[in-house]
């Protein structure tokens, strides 16, 4: 993807370098942690361990995202799930990771999705699967600053960046 624009002085948009992304499905009983990584058990929560974020996507589904390449992540998880009813998938190449930051980034996202992103309803270490401008996305709020990450299929990323840039002009 071409270099992304700084959308406005109120919102900064950029594509993050590739991250290791592993989809995890697991049958109960669920451990408190897996391969040394905490598993969030509450809906739409994120557990953080160093440079790894574990996003709760459903009652038996998580997305494990590591900053950088993290080549040992998939084998670690495979060893930890051996003998369990589990499924792992390396999703690293399928999703681009866009980051939105700035005082109006929540307002910009709300223009294209149905989530209430007010701090009392959605805060740091929360995530959700949603549509942003009709594009399926996983929204992860990284900090209360606010900083959001959008994980979207690579084929939709350029279109979504253009949509976000156009929508930001109205802020």
N, CA, C and O of each residue as an XYZ file, in Angstrom:
684
protein
N       0.847     -1.167      0.000
C       0.000      0.000      0.000
C       0.895      1.233      0.000
O       1.962      1.234      0.614
N       0.463      2.262     -0.679
C       1.221      3.507     -0.735
C       1.268      4.138      0.656
O       0.507      3.760      1.547
N       2.163      5.095      0.825
C       2.247      5.773      2.109
C       0.912      6.424      2.428
O       0.282      7.053      1.578
N       0.507      6.257      3.658
C      -0.791      6.774      4.073
C      -0.669      8.237      4.473
O       0.368      8.670      4.977
N      -1.717      8.982      4.250
C      -1.686     10.399      4.605
C      -1.884     10.599      6.101
O      -2.506      9.777      6.774
N      -1.348     11.702      6.611
C      -1.774     12.174      7.923
C      -3.093     12.853      7.632
O      -3.119     13.892      6.972
N      -4.185     12.290      8.109
C      -5.503     12.703      7.652
C      -5.786     14.170      7.962
O      -6.099     14.944      7.057
N      -5.683     14.551      9.204
C      -5.869     15.952      9.595
C      -4.980     16.196     10.796
O      -4.292     15.288     11.262
N      -4.994     17.408     11.292
C      -4.213     17.659     12.504
C      -4.884     17.013     13.712
O      -4.250     16.881     14.758
N      -6.157     16.604     13.596
C      -6.883     15.988     14.701
C      -6.827     14.466     14.687
O      -7.088     13.826     15.706
N      -6.489     13.881     13.539
C      -6.463     12.422     13.393
C      -5.253     12.040     12.544
O      -5.025     12.607     11.475
N      -4.485     11.074     13.035
C      -3.353     10.541     12.271
C      -3.669      9.106     11.893
O      -4.103      8.318     12.734
N      -3.455      8.769     10.645
C      -3.714      7.429     10.137
C      -2.431      6.880      9.542
O      -1.754      7.562      8.773
N      -2.092      5.634      9.902
C      -0.930      4.998      9.292
C      -1.117      3.493      9.287
O      -1.866      2.941     10.092
N      -0.425      2.841      8.369
C      -0.410      1.393      8.335
C       0.799      0.927      9.136
O       1.916      1.400      8.925
N       0.567      0.001     10.049
C       1.655     -0.532     10.854
C       2.386     -1.615     10.086
O       1.832     -2.230      9.175
N       3.624     -1.838     10.458
C       4.402     -2.892      9.814
C       3.705     -4.226     10.044
O       2.895     -4.350     10.963
N       4.007     -5.217      9.228
C       3.334     -6.514      9.379
C       3.469     -7.072     10.793
O       4.507     -6.937     11.441
N       2.403     -7.692     11.242
C       2.356     -8.286     12.572
C       1.970     -9.753     12.439
O       1.222    -10.133     11.539
N       2.484    -10.559     13.335
C       2.067    -11.963     13.380
C       0.657    -11.993     13.956
O       0.395    -11.425     15.016
N      -0.253    -12.668     13.239
C      -1.648    -12.785     13.657
C      -2.029    -14.260     13.607
O      -1.923    -14.906     12.564
N      -2.474    -14.784     14.747
C      -2.838    -16.193     14.837
C      -4.267    -16.296     15.351
O      -4.596    -15.794     16.426
N      -5.112    -16.961     14.560
C      -6.479    -17.233     14.987
C      -6.478    -18.476     15.853
O      -5.818    -19.463     15.527
N      -7.212    -18.438     16.954
C      -7.270    -19.543     17.903
C      -8.718    -19.870     18.228
O      -9.482    -19.003     18.653
N      -9.086    -21.123     18.026
C     -10.389    -21.640     18.471
C     -10.071    -22.729     19.477
O      -9.177    -23.545     19.251
N     -10.791    -22.747     20.580
C     -10.484    -23.660     21.666
C     -11.771    -24.122     22.325
O     -12.663    -23.318     22.596
N     -11.862    -25.410     22.579
C     -13.019    -25.960     23.284
C     -12.811    -25.827     24.789
O     -11.676    -25.888     25.261
N     -13.886    -25.646     25.546
C     -13.763    -25.585     27.006
C     -13.277    -26.926     27.550
O     -13.422    -27.955     26.889
N     -12.720    -26.917     28.716
C     -12.505    -25.787     29.631
C     -11.349    -24.911     29.145
O     -10.377    -25.395     28.567
N     -11.486    -23.618     29.396
C     -10.488    -22.662     28.945
C      -9.464    -22.406     30.046
O      -9.832    -22.165     31.196
N      -8.194    -22.457     29.700
C      -7.175    -22.132     30.704
C      -7.110    -20.624     30.930
O      -7.566    -19.845     30.093
N      -6.546    -20.220     32.053
C      -6.362    -18.788     32.325
C      -5.337    -18.198     31.364
O      -5.432    -17.037     30.965
N      -4.347    -19.029     30.998
C      -3.379    -18.578     30.006
C      -2.991    -19.760     29.139
O      -3.203    -20.918     29.498
N      -2.422    -19.441     28.000
C      -2.020    -20.445     27.020
C      -0.655    -20.046     26.492
O      -0.488    -18.941     25.975
N       0.305    -20.918     26.614
C       1.682    -20.651     26.162
C       2.231    -19.383     26.819
O       2.991    -18.636     26.202
N       1.842    -19.148     28.073
C       2.308    -17.969     28.785
C       1.576    -16.687     28.437
O       1.960    -15.609     28.889
N       0.519    -16.798     27.633
C      -0.271    -15.627     27.247
C      -1.630    -15.689     27.939
O      -2.304    -16.717     27.879
N      -2.041    -14.604     28.595
C      -3.356    -14.605     29.237
C      -4.465    -14.627     28.189
O      -4.377    -13.954     27.161
N      -5.516    -15.413     28.462
C      -6.678    -15.445     27.570
C      -7.807    -14.656     28.219
O      -8.253    -15.012     29.310
N      -8.277    -13.597     27.575
C      -9.425    -12.893     28.145
C     -10.671    -13.766     28.015
O     -10.896    -14.389     26.977
N     -11.472    -13.806     29.064
C     -12.685    -14.626     29.052
C     -13.947    -13.778     29.018
O     -15.048    -14.318     28.913
N     -13.807    -12.467     29.106
C     -14.959    -11.567     29.034
C     -15.094    -11.057     27.602
O     -14.105    -10.868     26.895
N     -16.323    -10.844     27.202
C     -16.607    -10.410     25.836
C     -15.878     -9.123     25.488
O     -15.848     -8.172     26.269
N     -15.288     -9.115     24.293
C     -14.668     -7.924     23.701
C     -13.542     -7.333     24.529
O     -13.326     -6.122     24.509
N     -12.833     -8.166     25.247
C     -11.696     -7.717     26.051
C     -10.380     -8.117     25.392
O     -10.326     -9.034     24.573
N      -9.338     -7.416     25.765
C      -7.997     -7.669     25.258
C      -7.079     -7.911     26.453
O      -7.102     -7.158     27.427
N      -6.273     -8.965     26.370
C      -5.238     -9.213     27.376
C      -3.897     -8.921     26.718
O      -3.676     -9.248     25.552
N      -3.014     -8.305     27.479
C      -1.723     -7.883     26.936
C      -0.599     -8.552     27.710
O      -0.608     -8.595     28.940
N       0.362     -9.069     26.970
C       1.562     -9.650     27.577
C       2.748     -9.199     26.739
O       3.022     -9.768     25.683
N       3.445     -8.184     27.210
C       4.561     -7.626     26.449
C       4.089     -7.068     25.122
O       3.226     -6.191     25.089
N       4.647     -7.567     24.024
C       4.293     -7.091     22.686
C       3.177     -7.915     22.052
O       2.916     -7.785     20.856
N       2.522     -8.756     22.838
C       1.454     -9.617     22.315
C       0.118     -9.192     22.909
O      -0.013     -8.999     24.118
N      -0.874     -9.051     22.027
C      -2.238     -8.723     22.432
C      -3.131     -9.903     22.054
O      -3.070    -10.399     20.929
N      -3.956    -10.347     22.994
C      -4.887    -11.442     22.750
C      -6.292    -10.849     22.786
O      -6.753    -10.384     23.829
N      -6.964    -10.870     21.638
C      -8.287    -10.263     21.499
C      -9.369    -11.333     21.569
O      -9.302    -12.337     20.859
N     -10.370    -11.119     22.427
C     -11.512    -12.012     22.534
C     -12.443    -11.697     21.360
O     -12.920    -10.570     21.228
N     -12.699    -12.694     20.511
C     -13.587    -12.486     19.364
C     -14.912    -13.204     19.508
O     -15.877    -12.856     18.828
N     -14.981    -14.188     20.368
C     -16.199    -14.951     20.565
C     -16.014    -15.883     21.742
O     -14.921    -15.957     22.304
N     -17.064    -16.600     22.129
C     -16.983    -17.449     23.329
C     -15.854    -18.477     23.308
O     -15.383    -18.896     24.365
N     -15.420    -18.884     22.126
C     -14.326    -19.859     22.039
C     -13.301    -19.445     20.985
O     -12.624    -20.291     20.400
N     -13.193    -18.136     20.747
C     -12.333    -17.644     19.665
C     -11.540    -16.419     20.103
O     -12.076    -15.493     20.712
N     -10.234    -16.438     19.772
C      -9.340    -15.332     20.070
C      -8.471    -15.039     18.859
O      -8.265    -15.901     18.005
N      -7.966    -13.820     18.794
C      -6.963    -13.448     17.807
C      -5.737    -13.004     18.597
O      -5.810    -12.094     19.422
N      -4.614    -13.660     18.331
C      -3.361    -13.347     19.005
C      -2.529    -12.514     18.022
O      -2.210    -12.972     16.925
N      -2.182    -11.287     18.426
C      -1.474    -10.363     17.554
C      -0.176     -9.942     18.234
O      -0.183     -9.444     19.360
N       0.928    -10.149     17.539
C       2.239     -9.783     18.084
C       2.851     -8.690     17.236
O       2.900     -8.800     16.011
N       3.320     -7.632     17.885
C       4.076     -6.604     17.171
C       5.318     -7.254     16.595
O       6.028     -7.971     17.301
N       5.586     -7.015     15.334
C       6.753     -7.598     14.694
C       6.468     -9.001     14.187
O       5.314     -9.426     14.125
N       7.508     -9.705     13.830
C       7.363    -10.999     13.172
C       6.986    -12.124     14.132
O       6.093    -12.907     13.810
N       7.623    -12.240     15.294
C       7.346    -13.260     16.303
C       7.230    -14.661     15.702
O       6.170    -15.280     15.803
N       8.301    -15.178     15.076
C       8.221    -16.474     14.403
C       7.927    -17.637     15.337
O       7.455    -18.680     14.883
N       8.197    -17.484     16.643
C       7.955    -18.570     17.586
C       6.512    -18.643     18.082
O       6.148    -19.604     18.761
N       5.686    -17.653     17.759
C       4.339    -17.596     18.321
C       3.475    -18.783     17.911
O       2.872    -19.425     18.772
N       3.402    -19.084     16.638
C       2.558    -20.189     16.185
C       3.041    -21.532     16.752
O       2.216    -22.295     17.254
N       4.339    -21.851     16.694
C       4.778    -23.113     17.305
C       4.507    -23.183     18.812
O       4.153    -24.240     19.333
N       4.673    -22.059     19.503
C       4.376    -22.016     20.950
C       2.922    -22.355     21.218
O       2.611    -23.152     22.104
N       2.027    -21.737     20.438
C       0.601    -22.001     20.614
C       0.254    -23.430     20.207
O      -0.583    -24.071     20.842
N       0.895    -23.933     19.150
C       0.646    -25.313     18.717
C       1.047    -26.297     19.814
O       0.317    -27.251     20.086
N       2.193    -26.075     20.440
C       2.617    -26.942     21.537
C       1.654    -26.863     22.718
O       1.349    -27.877     23.345
N       1.179    -25.662     23.016
C       0.278    -25.467     24.160
C      -1.104    -26.068     23.919
O      -1.800    -26.416     24.873
N      -1.507    -26.194     22.659
C      -2.836    -26.753     22.356
C      -2.778    -28.224     21.969
O      -3.816    -28.833     21.710
N      -1.582    -28.802     21.927
C      -1.455    -30.225     21.577
C      -2.280    -31.062     22.550
O      -2.212    -30.867     23.764
N      -3.046    -31.980     22.013
C      -3.880    -32.836     22.844
C      -5.204    -32.216     23.255
O      -6.004    -32.861     23.932
N      -5.444    -30.984     22.860
C      -6.713    -30.299     23.165
C      -7.522    -30.196     21.887
O      -6.971    -30.293     20.790
N      -8.801    -30.006     22.018
C      -9.637    -29.735     20.844
C      -9.477    -28.258     20.519
O     -10.113    -27.393     21.123
N      -8.606    -27.994     19.545
C      -8.264    -26.612     19.212
C      -7.945    -26.507     17.734
O      -7.626    -27.498     17.076
N      -8.036    -25.294     17.229
C      -7.649    -24.995     15.851
C      -6.847    -23.707     15.863
O      -7.209    -22.734     16.525
N      -5.751    -23.719     15.120
C      -4.895    -22.549     14.981
C      -4.752    -22.223     13.507
O      -4.708    -23.121     12.666
N      -4.681    -20.942     13.197
C      -4.450    -20.529     11.818
C      -3.584    -19.290     11.771
O      -3.843    -18.319     12.482
N      -2.560    -19.317     10.939
C      -1.709    -18.143     10.763
C      -2.421    -17.191      9.807
O      -2.570    -17.489      8.621
N      -2.853    -16.064     10.318
C      -3.615    -15.073      9.541
C      -2.769    -13.848      9.209
O      -3.298    -12.830      8.763
N      -1.476    -13.940      9.423
C      -0.588    -12.786      9.309
C      -0.654    -12.085      7.960
O      -0.581    -10.858      7.897
N      -0.790    -12.837      6.897
C      -0.787    -12.236      5.566
C      -2.153    -11.751      5.123
O      -2.261    -11.073      4.100
N      -3.190    -12.077      5.860
C      -4.531    -11.754      5.389
C      -5.009    -10.363      5.774
O      -5.828     -9.778      5.065
N      -4.513     -9.821      6.882
C      -5.031     -8.538      7.358
C      -3.967     -7.464      7.428
O      -2.856     -7.697      7.905
N      -4.319     -6.293      6.951
C      -3.510     -5.098      7.158
C      -3.916     -4.514      8.505
O      -5.055     -4.668      8.945
N      -2.975     -3.846      9.147
C      -3.265     -3.216     10.437
C      -3.126     -1.711     10.263
O      -2.031     -1.196     10.037
N      -4.250     -1.017     10.371
C      -4.277      0.442     10.279
C      -4.382      1.001     11.687
O      -5.092      0.445     12.525
N      -3.690      2.081     11.951
C      -3.766      2.705     13.267
C      -4.273      4.126     13.131
O      -3.770      4.911     12.326
N      -5.274      4.441     13.926
C      -5.848      5.785     13.999
C      -5.557      6.348     15.373
O      -5.808      5.689     16.382
N      -5.033      7.548     15.423
C      -4.747      8.197     16.696
C      -5.170      9.649     16.600
O      -5.284     10.206     15.509
N      -5.396     10.241     17.730
C      -5.746     11.657     17.763
C      -7.060     11.908     18.464
O      -7.867     10.996     18.647
N      -7.266     13.135     18.850
C      -8.418     13.504     19.666
C      -9.761     13.217     19.005
O     -10.757     13.022     19.701
N      -9.807     13.187     17.668
C     -11.073     12.967     16.969
C     -11.139     11.606     16.267
O     -12.021     11.378     15.439
N     -10.217     10.710     16.592
C     -10.202      9.415     15.913
C     -11.456      8.590     16.223
O     -11.967      7.900     15.341
N     -11.950      8.648     17.442
C     -13.190      7.944     17.776
C     -14.372      8.507     17.020
O     -15.215      7.755     16.531
N     -14.440      9.822     16.920
C     -15.516     10.474     16.168
C     -15.465     10.072     14.699
O     -16.504      9.836     14.081
N     -14.267      9.993     14.143
C     -14.111      9.579     12.747
C     -14.609      8.151     12.559
O     -15.342      7.874     11.610
N     -14.223      7.246     13.444
C     -14.667      5.855     13.338
C     -16.181      5.738     13.499
O     -16.825      4.966     12.789
N     -16.744      6.500     14.426
C     -18.194      6.448     14.644
C     -18.974      6.868     13.408
O     -20.123      6.459     13.238
N     -18.368      7.681     12.536
C     -19.043      8.089     11.302
C     -19.269      6.908     10.372
O     -20.141      6.953      9.504
N     -18.479      5.843     10.554
C     -18.597      4.706      9.654
C     -18.967      3.398     10.309
O     -19.097      2.384      9.624
N     -19.141      3.392     11.633
C     -19.525      2.129     12.276
C     -20.599      2.381     13.318
O     -20.820      3.513     13.748
N     -21.255      1.316     13.712
C     -22.381      1.430     14.631
C     -22.016      1.336     16.096
O     -22.911      1.291     16.941
N     -20.740      1.305     16.431
C     -20.339      1.195     17.827
C     -20.342      2.553     18.515
O     -20.064      3.580     17.896
N     -20.659      2.541     19.801
C     -20.528      3.731     20.627
C     -19.099      3.733     21.158
O     -18.744      2.893     21.985
N     -18.288      4.656     20.696
C     -16.884      4.698     21.083
C     -16.599      5.739     22.156
O     -15.444      6.094     22.391
N     -17.650      6.228     22.806
C     -17.451      7.142     23.932
C     -16.672      6.386     25.014
O     -16.897      5.192     25.209
N     -15.762      7.064     25.717
C     -14.942      6.381     26.723
C     -15.731      5.600     27.778
O     -15.209      4.630     28.328
N     -16.956      5.989     28.071
C     -17.731      5.237     29.066
C     -18.235      3.911     28.495
O     -18.613      3.016     29.252
N     -18.243      3.778     27.159
C     -18.752      2.563     26.528
C     -17.658      1.690     25.915
O     -17.818      0.474     25.812
N     -16.559      2.299     25.513
C     -15.489      1.579     24.813
C     -14.172      2.230     25.199
O     -13.975      3.422     24.963
N     -13.268      1.457     25.791
C     -12.035      2.036     26.304
C     -10.845      1.163     25.928
O     -10.986      0.162     25.225
N      -9.688      1.556     26.402
C      -8.471      0.792     26.135
C      -8.653     -0.651     26.586
O      -9.354     -0.932     27.558
N      -8.013     -1.549     25.867
C      -8.074     -2.996     26.104
C      -9.458     -3.574     25.826
O      -9.842     -4.593     26.400
N     -10.201     -2.915     24.939
C     -11.450     -3.468     24.434
C     -11.322     -3.631     22.928
O     -10.566     -2.916     22.270
N     -12.083     -4.595     22.394
C     -12.059     -4.856     20.961
C     -13.463     -5.254     20.519
O     -14.314     -5.592     21.342
N     -13.687     -5.210     19.225
C     -14.984     -5.624     18.681
C     -14.823     -5.940     17.205
O     -14.010     -5.335     16.506
N     -15.612     -6.896     16.749
C     -15.733     -7.136     15.317
C     -16.891     -6.279     14.853
O     -17.972     -6.311     15.442
N     -16.670     -5.519     13.808
C     -17.679     -4.565     13.363
C     -17.512     -4.307     11.871
O     -16.650     -4.892     11.215
N     -18.343     -3.430     11.355
C     -18.183     -2.916     10.002
C     -17.772     -1.458     10.116
O     -18.357     -0.699     10.888
N     -16.770     -1.071      9.349
C     -16.375      0.330      9.263
C     -16.518      0.693      7.792
O     -15.790      0.184      6.940
N     -17.460      1.575      7.508
C     -17.762      1.946      6.126
C     -18.048      0.692      5.301
O     -17.581      0.562      4.169
N     -18.807     -0.212      5.870
C     -19.222     -1.479      5.259
C     -18.086     -2.479      5.060
O     -18.267     -3.494      4.387
N     -16.934     -2.205      5.629
C     -15.789     -3.110      5.538
C     -15.688     -3.892      6.852
O     -15.607     -3.287      7.921
N     -15.693     -5.238      6.784
C     -15.513     -6.018      8.016
C     -14.148     -5.712      8.635
O     -13.123     -5.728      7.955
N     -14.161     -5.435      9.931
C     -12.922     -5.054     10.607
C     -12.957     -5.529     12.049
O     -14.021     -5.726     12.636
N     -11.780     -5.704     12.595
C     -11.633     -5.913     14.031
C     -11.058     -4.616     14.570
O     -10.003     -4.158     14.129
N     -11.758     -4.033     15.520
C     -11.356     -2.768     16.122
C     -10.761     -3.065     17.495
O     -11.397     -3.712     18.327
N      -9.554     -2.594     17.724
C      -8.833     -2.816     18.981
C      -8.407     -1.450     19.496
O      -7.628     -0.753     18.847
N      -8.924     -1.061     20.676
C      -8.498      0.217     21.251
C      -7.255     -0.036     22.094
O      -7.312     -0.701     23.128
N      -6.137      0.504     21.634
C      -4.837      0.240     22.229
C      -4.586      1.105     23.459
O      -3.947      0.657     24.411
N      -5.080      2.339     23.447
C      -4.885      3.225     24.603
C      -6.040      4.208     24.696
O      -6.823      4.380     23.762
N      -6.117      4.851     25.863
C      -7.170      5.841     26.089
C      -6.858      7.168     25.410
O      -7.670      8.089     25.497
N      -5.726      7.306     24.743
C      -5.269      8.584     24.174
C      -6.284      9.272     23.244
O      -6.296     10.499     23.345
N      -7.102      8.749     22.395
C      -7.272      7.348     22.049
C      -6.423      6.940     20.847
O      -6.122      7.746     19.966
N      -6.050      5.661     20.843
C      -5.381      5.036     19.710
C      -6.134      3.754     19.399
O      -6.362      2.920     20.275
N      -6.517      3.612     18.134
C      -7.251      2.434     17.683
C      -6.453      1.719     16.606
O      -5.733      2.344     15.827
N      -6.591      0.400     16.574
C      -6.073     -0.388     15.462
C      -7.245     -1.059     14.771
O      -8.141     -1.610     15.411
N      -7.214     -0.998     13.461
C      -8.211     -1.675     12.632
C      -7.509     -2.790     11.875
O      -6.556     -2.536     11.140
N      -7.963     -3.998     12.045
C      -7.440     -5.125     11.280
C      -8.453     -5.409     10.189
O      -9.588     -5.797     10.467
N      -8.040     -5.216      8.947
C      -8.933     -5.384      7.796
C      -8.239     -6.220      6.733
O      -7.012     -6.238      6.636
N      -9.047     -6.912      5.939
C      -8.459     -7.670      4.837
C      -7.652     -6.733      3.964
O      -8.055     -5.602      3.692
N      -6.504     -7.226      3.533
C      -5.614     -6.404      2.713
C      -6.312     -5.860      1.468
O      -6.030     -4.745      1.031
N      -7.213     -6.643      0.906
C      -7.892     -6.203     -0.314
C      -8.808     -5.004     -0.072
O      -9.148     -4.297     -1.021
N      -9.213     -4.760      1.169
C     -10.077     -3.624      1.495
C      -9.304     -2.425      2.042
O      -9.857     -1.328      2.126
N      -8.049     -2.610      2.411
C      -7.323     -1.583      3.153
C      -7.223     -0.253      2.404
O      -7.488      0.794      2.994
N      -6.852     -0.265      1.135
C      -6.697      0.989      0.394
C      -8.029      1.724      0.287
O      -8.081      2.947      0.423
N      -9.097      0.982      0.046
C     -10.414      1.617     -0.046
C     -10.797      2.245      1.289
O     -11.306      3.365      1.325
N     -10.554      1.525      2.391
C     -10.905      2.054      3.710
C     -10.074      3.283      4.056
O     -10.592      4.224      4.658
N      -8.804      3.293      3.689
C      -7.964      4.470      3.924
C      -8.538      5.674      3.180
O      -8.621      6.765      3.743
N      -8.932      5.488      1.927
C      -9.538      6.583      1.167
C     -10.823      7.070      1.826
O     -11.069      8.273      1.908
N     -11.648      6.123      2.298
C     -12.908      6.498      2.955
C     -12.611      7.309      4.218
O     -13.233      8.345      4.454
N     -11.660      6.839      5.029
C     -11.310      7.538      6.266
C     -10.778      8.947      5.964
O     -11.115      9.900      6.666
N      -9.960      9.073      4.935
C      -9.428     10.384      4.560
C     -10.558     11.327      4.146
O     -10.573     12.493      4.540
N     -11.503     10.818      3.350
C     -12.645     11.653      2.931
C     -13.506     12.031      4.120
O     -13.919     13.185      4.241
N     -13.782     11.083      4.996
C     -14.619     11.360      6.171
C     -13.943     12.336      7.120
O     -14.620     13.126      7.779
N     -12.629     12.293      7.197
C     -11.894     13.192      8.094
C     -11.992     14.650      7.658
O     -11.864     15.559      8.478
N     -12.220     14.869      6.367
C     -12.347     16.252      5.896
C     -13.537     16.952      6.524
O     -13.561     18.181      6.600
N     -14.533     16.185      6.980
C     -15.719     16.773      7.593
C     -15.587     17.036      9.088
O     -16.511     17.554      9.715
N     -14.441     16.680      9.657
C     -14.258     16.896     11.104
C     -13.995     18.346     11.416
O     -13.819     18.705     12.580
